[in-house]
Amino acid sequence: MIVAIIFFFSGKRLYRMIPPKGNVVVETIGCIKHALGRRCTGKGLSRDHWLDYADDKYDKSFIKDVRAALRVMYLYLPLPIFWALYDQQGSRWTLQATRMDGAITPSFSMQPDQMQAVNAILILLFIPIFDGVIYPVLAKCNTLTRPLKRMFAGGMLAGLSFVIAALIQIIIENNTRVAPSAGHFDVTFANVLPCKANVTFNGIFTSNVEIGRASCRERV
């Protein structure tokens, strides 16, 4: 980032700086308002698109830009929800991972907080794969040929991943032991010995604990 800033300011003298004129947001809102008002009040007028009713006041190229912006806006409406869920990877999703088994191979386990680093690595790996393999193959099938279609498909896959994460959390909650009722106690043993272990508690119960962990619930 520092290197990029240095290059940016070093070439500042070579840039062609055009002073801003007007306010695009105000003009866009005014175009939409004028088009809606003229469409509702204008009788005998017919246009292909409702924004074309503003052609008496605004340039046709500007109206075309507003139409393109409105088409893209539908795609960006779910973005606040997406980022609200995506940013959970540093909090709630990490806590969810602590309650799951991260073993990938018998000798390697993925830690919950390591997934954030893997995300950046996967992005760098998938960019050339998608640009060089997946998108050309889909283009031959006349599928996902435009950037907006690709963004929509990616958004649907992201939404599906959020649903899967929610289902996993429901399964975790259903498999989590509830607090014992009155007159009962719940004990969990962790056996790190290379053999079975018999545990007796005050003569109330005896548990044969296998290698690993075992839980016992008894009545007092």
ABEGO torsion letter per residue (X at the ends): XAAAAAAAAAAAAABBBBBBBEBAAAAAAAAAAAAAAAAAABBGBBBABAAAAAAAABBAAAAAAAAAAAAAAAAAAAAAAAAAAAAAAABAAAAAAAABBABABAABBBBAAAAAAAAAAAAAAAAAAAAAAAAAAAAAAGBGABAAAAAAAAAAAAAAAAAAAAAAAAAAAAABBBBBBBGBBBBBBBBABABBBBBBBGGABBBBBBBEBBBBBBBX
